[in-house]
C-alpha cells in the first residue's frame, strides 16, 4: 500500500479542508481523560493520545438513539403511526482512533449484519463513516491487543492508518474511503514508497512493547456446559457490584433496549444501550428472572465474549484487548485472569451448580 508523508503545516490545512465536507470527530481531552467529540469551531483531535475512556462505538452506535416519532393525538391525521426520525446523511470521519477500536467495530458489525437480516441504523452509520486510525507506539500497560486478534498497527478494520514519524505523520490508505479522504484533505501529494519500511519497523517495535498476553487456543474445544458449570465463577463474581462499567466502556458490547418516551400526546421510540450486568436486563414480564443472581450475570458476560461468540463466529474472542474494563473496573475484576481460568479449565474439576 502507498504511504504519504504529512508535514505539520499540511496536517492543519488538511483538517480545515476536511471540515468543509465531513463531520469530524476525534479524541478530545476532558479533565484527566479523552473522549470522542465533534471537532467544531477549530477544535483539533488530540493525537497521539492514549486510549479514550469511551470507545468510538459511541459515535457509530450512540448510547441513546432516536428511531421513530409518533403522535397519540387522534386529531392528528397520522396519529398512532411511527415516523422515521430524520437522519443526518453528512459523511463523517473519525480521526485518531486506535486500531483496536476499529477492530471492535468489525466484531460489533457481525451482530448487526447477518445473512438474512441487517440493522439499518448500524449499516448507514458505518457506510457514512471513514475510520482514520492512529497507530499506537506506546501501548497502555493493560493492553493485550496482539493476543486478542488486534495490534498497535493493525489496519484490517481501518480506512486510513496514520503513524508518527519524527514530527511528521505517515498516512497509509487501506480502503477506497481512506483514499477519498486523503484526496479531500490534500494529503495525497507527498507519496513516498520508501516509508513503508518505516511503518513496518515501527509496527514491530510497538508490538514488542505490549506487556500483557492471553492464550485462547483451548476455548473452542471446551465443552460449553463444563465451562458454564465451572467451579471458579463464584470467586470471579465475588467482588462485582454490577455497576456495568465494563460493558459500557467495552467497544465490543452491543446490547440495547428499546423504549417509548412519551410527553403529553407526543412520543419518541428510542434505542438505548443496556447491559447484561444489570438485574433488570433479563427480568420477564411474569416477574421471573433467569439471571437474578449477580454470579449468573457475571458468568453470562464472560461466557458470551469467550465461548458463545467463539463457537458462533469461529474467528476468535469477542474482545480486542483494549484493556478498558481492566483499567476502570472499580473492584479490579480482570478479564485476562478470567480468560486464563476458562482456557485452562480442568474438565475433571468439581463442577458448581449456579
Residue pairs with C-beta under 8 A, 6 or more apart in sequence:
1 172
1 173
1 174
1 196
2 172
2 173
2 191
2 193
3 170
3 171
3 172
3 191
3 192
3 193
3 195
3 196
3 198
3 199
4 170
4 171
4 172
4 173
4 182
4 187
4 188
4 189
4 190
4 191
4 192
4 195
5 165
5 168
5 169
5 170
5 171
5 190
5 192
5 195
6 14
6 162
6 168
6 169
6 170
6 171
6 187
6 190
7 168
7 190
8 167
8 168
10 186
10 187
10 190
11 169
11 187
12 44
13 186
14 185
14 186
14 187
15 24
15 39
15 44
15 45
15 95
15 185
17 184
17 185
17 186
18 24
18 93
18 181
18 184
18 185
19 39
21 91
21 184
22 90
22 91
22 92
22 93
22 130
22 181
22 184
23 38
23 88
23 90
23 91
23 92
23 93
24 38
24 39
24 45
24 92
24 93
24 95
25 36
25 37
25 38
25 39
25 56
25 59
25 92
25 93
25 94
25 95
26 36
26 37
26 39
26 44
26 45
26 46
26 47
26 94
26 95
26 96
27 34
27 35
27 36
27 37
27 45
27 46
27 47
27 49
27 52
27 96
27 97
28 34
28 35
28 36
28 37
28 39
28 43
28 45
28 46
29 46
29 49
30 37
33 52
33 53
34 46
34 49
34 50
34 51
34 52
34 53
35 52
35 53
35 54
36 52
36 54
36 55
36 56
36 58
36 59
36 94
36 97
37 43
39 45
39 95
45 95
45 96
46 96
47 95
47 96
47 134
47 162
48 96
48 134
48 136
48 137
48 164
49 96
50 138
50 140
51 98
51 100
51 101
51 140
51 143
51 322
51 323
51 324
52 97
52 101
53 249
53 324
53 328
54 248
54 249
55 97
55 101
55 104
55 249
55 250
55 251
55 322
55 324
56 94
56 97
56 101
56 102
56 104
56 105
56 131
56 251
57 101
57 104
57 105
57 108
57 251
59 92
59 94
59 129
60 105
60 108
60 122
60 125
60 126
60 129
61 108
61 121
61 122
61 125
61 254
63 248
63 272
63 273
64 270
64 271
64 272
64 273
65 121
65 270
65 271
65 272
66 85
66 268
66 269
66 270
67 84
67 85
67 121
67 258
67 268
67 269
67 270
67 271
68 82
68 83
68 84
68 85
68 268
68 269
69 82
69 83
69 85
69 266
69 267
69 268
69 269
70 79
70 80
70 81
70 82
70 83
70 260
70 266
70 267
70 268
70 269
71 78
71 79
71 80
71 81
71 265
71 266
71 267
72 79
72 80
72 262
72 265
72 266
72 267
73 79
73 265
73 266
82 269
85 268
87 124
89 128
90 128
91 128
91 129
91 130
92 128
92 129
92 130
93 129
93 130
93 132
93 181
94 129
94 130
94 131
94 132
95 132
95 134
96 132
96 133
96 134
96 162
97 131
97 132
97 133
97 134
98 133
98 134
98 136
98 152
98 322
99 133
99 135
99 136
99 145
99 150
99 151
99 152
99 153
99 154
99 155
99 157
99 158
99 161
100 136
100 143
100 145
100 150
100 151
100 154
100 251
100 320
100 321
100 322
101 133
101 251
101 320
101 322
102 131
102 133
102 157
102 158
103 149
103 150
103 154
103 156
103 157
103 320
104 251
104 252
104 320
104 322
105 126
105 131
105 157
105 251
106 156
106 157
107 252
107 318
107 320
108 122
108 251
108 252
108 254
109 122
109 126
110 313
111 254
112 118
112 119
112 122
112 123
112 254
113 119
113 122
113 123
121 271
130 159
130 160
130 177
130 178
130 180
130 181
131 157
131 158
131 159
131 160
132 158
132 159
132 160
132 162
132 178
132 181
133 155
133 158
133 160
133 161
133 162
134 161
134 162
134 163
135 152
135 153
135 161
135 162
135 163
135 164
135 199
135 202
135 203
135 206
136 143
136 152
136 153
136 206
137 152
137 163
137 164
137 202
137 205
137 206
137 209
138 206
138 209
139 145
139 152
139 206
139 209
139 210
139 211
140 323
140 327
141 211
141 212
141 323
142 212
142 323
142 326
142 327
143 210
143 211
143 212
143 321
143 322
143 323
144 210
144 212
144 213
144 214
144 321
144 323
144 336
145 151
145 152
145 154
145 210
145 320
145 321
145 322
146 152
146 207
146 210
146 213
146 321
147 213
147 214
147 215
147 216
147 321
148 214
148 216
148 316
148 317
148 319
148 320
148 321
149 315
149 316
149 317
149 320
149 321
150 320
150 321
151 203
151 206
151 207
151 210
152 203
152 206
152 207
152 209
152 210
153 161
153 163
153 199
153 202
153 203
153 206
153 207
155 161
155 172
155 174
156 174
158 174
158 175
158 178
159 173
159 174
159 175
159 177
159 178
159 181
160 171
160 172
160 173
160 174
160 175
160 177
160 178
160 181
160 182
161 171
161 172
161 174
161 199
162 169
162 170
162 171
162 172
163 169
163 170
163 172
163 199
163 202
164 170
164 202
165 195
165 198
165 202
170 195
170 198
170 199
171 182
171 187
172 196
172 199
173 179
173 182
179 188
182 188
212 321
212 323
212 336
214 321
214 336
214 339
214 340
214 343
215 339
215 340
215 343
216 306
216 310
216 316
216 317
216 339
216 343
217 343
218 343
218 344
218 345
219 306
219 307
219 310
219 317
219 342
219 343
220 310
220 311
220 314
222 307
222 342
222 345
222 347
223 347
224 307
224 308
224 311
226 345
226 347
226 351
227 303
227 307
227 342
227 345
228 299
228 303
229 351
229 352
229 353
229 354
230 341
230 342
230 345
230 349
230 351
230 352
231 349
231 350
231 351
231 352
232 341
233 295
233 298
233 299
233 352
233 354
234 295
234 352
234 354
236 298
236 299
236 302
236 333
236 337
236 338
236 341
237 294
237 295
237 297
237 298
237 299
239 331
239 332
239 333
240 277
240 294
240 298
240 331
240 333
241 330
241 331
242 277
242 278
242 279
242 294
242 297
243 277
243 330
244 275
244 277
244 278
245 325
245 328
245 329
245 330
246 277
246 301
246 325
246 328
246 329
246 333
246 335
247 253
247 255
247 275
247 276
247 277
247 301
248 273
248 275
249 324
249 325
249 328
250 319
250 324
250 325
251 320
251 322
251 324
252 305
252 318
252 319
252 320
253 275
255 273
255 274
255 275
255 276
255 281
256 271
256 272
256 273
256 274
257 271
257 272
257 273
257 274
258 269
258 270
258 271
258 272
259 269
259 270
259 272
260 267
260 268
260 269
260 270
261 267
261 268
261 269
261 270
274 281
275 281
276 282
276 291
276 297
276 300
276 301
276 304
277 297
277 298
277 301
278 297
279 289
279 292
279 297
281 291
281 297
282 289
282 290
282 291
282 292
283 289
284 290
290 296
291 297
291 300
293 354
295 354
296 354
298 333
299 354
302 335
302 338
302 342
304 318
305 317
305 318
305 319
305 335
306 317
306 318
306 319
306 338
306 339
306 342
307 342
309 317
309 318
310 316
310 317
310 318
317 339
319 335
325 333
325 335
326 334
326 335
326 336
